[in-house]
Each structure stands twice: as structure tokens, then as C-alpha cells.
């Protein structure tokens, strides 16, 4: 059984009338109620379609979710389980059908990490005349109680990822030498910000033979829902079964992790995956447990000389540190975080996020990656998509909705702290400053600027890069809020110079021009 290793995992047994209910983001036999059920037990799975009509979800995202559920259904049946697989428009309708046939049963399910979902499910079950027992979610490294005890023991009420990450390292013993980090440093981020030379070739991409069930599901998704993104699954890279996910993990460890570290922040227009793990979707729907991913990376670091410590630590930090931190920040900050907007951003998300039709090469390439596969890596998300939206002044909830709909690994508990807080500085629960930049950062960490219509070094003028004018305009219009931030002092010294020289007037005019261009589709 796979359970959290930080904190005390839940202990419980199933009563005779208890039926495990397996949610679509909990596709595993190794955790939760299903792991405690004897073979041959009755199991409930509900394929509800109504949620998929609420947003223009990426075709690959819905295909992944529904195909994953159907594959698990078939595997469980082959193993002798009695799987009740209900297809319905809503969960409420499915509960009514289930309890009309099995009135004496009690459903037992792991609590979903998305805010309010457990309470809503309980209400629907009660309305259907049934009973639901929610148990702790075991698909994380740390328990809710362990994090809360750590947070309450701190002198400061603020959440900081670095202190959380160090605590998690100590608690798990991962990459630790006694009470000190292996190698003497807690993280090696300064070694992970290089751009690869032209001759560097990224490792081969994972390949899966998805078979007829996944293909049929993909065709059905395209017919049934108003989807966004590429509907061709000829090169669909996402695992939909446990076996495929384990193979993808192994491929990452053997072929991609050795190359991961130094170039993990780099962006290349002809290389959507670089050396990234591409495991987020598998972890977030339960095909892989985060503890086994971390363990595999740590063991590889110990046994494979080709894997440098900065590669192993950088990848482990994303799972052991950041993913866990996002889950707990979300718990503590909702519901306020979901609509947070401390900078008062009021603009709509530009249509270019849906169409990709823009002369800004970095934005066009990144949106194109997302459209094709429902994926781009973390720096594209933060420093292209979220950066531009923040500079533009996009209302954070709109950008969050876009990420939620378009990424295969995105769920509300994942996107909300990443997008609204980290990406757009919407709340202040853990971000200490806005993560914004001009074209200079994009040029340093990518090859996008070389083939772009816009000039990366110009602030104003017909072909000046939009990132530059928008950057200075963002600092100017948010001066009252941000100038006192000690991490922004240098930037505001440059703002002072532009205000005194009169350059800010031209910058504001350029921003007005850019907004008109976005409106008429010529940005």
C-alpha cells in the first residue's frame, strides 16, 4: 500500500456494506479504500460528463481522464472485482441510480483536494438517500495534519516554500546525510539555469501503444464535447494506465534525468519537452504515487554516475517540495485565493491565449505547444504565459480558468496557487514579489527572440517588444503597492529614471497601442 510518509497515514477498515468509490483522479489500487478492499469486492466508478461541458477543455485532457477511468475499470474486472461503472450527466444522477440498486451500501472515498468537493459530494449522496464516508487522501507525501502542525509551530504565520522544502527533506530523509543535505546545499537552482548549446539534443520522447480503447475514447470525446486543442492522438504522449506510467517514469530516470538539471529552465521553439519528466498528469490522476517517483529519482542519483546532484535535486524539489506545498497552501487559502486580486487587475484574457495568433513568437510558440498537447513546462507557464498576463493586467481568475481548461495536469487545487499567487501575485500568501520580467529574461532563457518580428531591446516604437513597454507600465501603475517591497528597489530606481526623463509617457502610449492591436488581432 502506498501512503504518505510525513505524518501519520490513516488507518481504517471497510465494513461489510462499505463500497470503495474510486474518483477519476484516484486511479490506483495501491491507496485508499480500494487498497483495503478484498479482491472480488464491489467497486463504484462514476463517469460524470457534465463538468466537461462547463469549459472548453483540452481534448487530450478529457481523453486522458476518461480513458484512464475506463482502463482501470477493465483491469479491475479482469482481476475479479465487481465494478459498477455508471455513466451520467451529473454525480447526483449517478448516486440516485446507485442507491436505488444498493440502498444498504455506504460509499467510502478519499477526499478530493479540490475545495468544497467533499462537502458537495456528501450533500448529493444524502439527497440520493445514501451515506458517504470521506477518508484522508493518501496520494501525497505529507498528511494534512503533519503540515498543520508544522505551520502552527512556526514563529511566523507566513508560508515559504524553502523552509517547507527543508522540513520535508528532514522528515523524509530524502537526499539527506544525517541532518545535513547531501552535497552541502539544500538546492542547486543556480546550476539549473543554462541554455543548451546548438548541438545539444534532448533525450527521446516516451512512446505508448495506447490501443483501441484509448482511440475510441478520443473519438468519443471529440464528438461529445466542445473541446479545445489538437484532437489527433497519433503522438499522444500521456500514460492512461499504471503500466504506461511506470514505463514513462523509468524512461525519465534512465534517459531524461541525466540531462534534466542544467537546462530545466530553458525554452526552445523546436523542443516542447526538453528533458522534463512529463509525469505530472500521471501523478495527479493517481497512476503514480509521488513517493515512488521521489524514491526512484533518489535511488538513481545514488547508483547512476551520469545523474548529477543538481539534476536529481531539481526534479525531486518539484515533487517533494513544490507539489506538496501547493496542495497545502491551497487548503489554507481557499476560498479567498480563488478570487484573489490584490493588484486590482481588470483586463480580460487576450484572445491570443486561445488562438495563438500573434507576432510575439514566444507567446505564439507556447500557446501552440499547449494547443498541440495540453502541456508546456514550468518556465513557459510562469515566465511567458503568467508573466505576460500579469503585465497585461489580466484578472487572475480568468487566467486560472484558462490554465485549468487547457493543461492535461491541471486541477483547481494545482492551478489556483500556481497561477493566481505565484504567477500573478494575486494574494500574498507566499509570493514575496511579482514574478515579472521584460524581454531580457525571455531572450536569456530561450531562442524565441531570434525569429520574432519584435525587437527585444526596444521599449517603444512600431516593432518594440510588447514585454518591455508592458513591464515598465506594470511597475508604474502598481507603484503605490510595490515600491515599498524591498525586493523591488532596484527596479523602481529605473522607473524613477524613466519618469524623470519623460520616457514613461511614450511607454504608456505604446501600451495603449498594444491593447488596440490585441483587440483587432494584430498584436
Secondary structure, 3 states (H helix, E strand, C coil): CCCCCECCCCCCCCCCCEEEECCCCCCCCCCHHHHHCCCCCEEEEEEECHHHHCCCCEHHHHHHHHHHHHHHHHHHHHCCCEEEEEEECCHHHHHHHHHHHCCCCEEEEECCCCCCHHHHHHHHHHHCCCEEEEECCCCCCECHHHHHHHHHHCCCCCCCHHHHHHHHHHHHCCCEECCEEHHHCCCCHHHCCCCCCCCCCCCCCCCCCCHHHHHHHHHHHHHHCCCECCCCCCCCCCCCCHHHHHHHHHHHHHHHHHHHCCCCCCEECCECCCCCCCCHHHHHCCCCCHHHHHHHHHHHHHHCCCCCHHHHHHHHHHHHHHHHHHHHHHHHHCCHHHHCCCCCCCECCCCHHHHCCCCCHHHHHHHHHHHHHCCCCHHHHHHHHHHHHHHHCECHHHHHHHHHHHCCCCCHHHHHHHHHHHHCCCCCCCCCCCCCCCHHHHHHHECCHHHCCCECCCCCCCCECHHHHHHHHHHHHCHHHHCCCHHHHHHHHHHHHHHHHCHHHHHHHHHHHHHHHHHHCCC
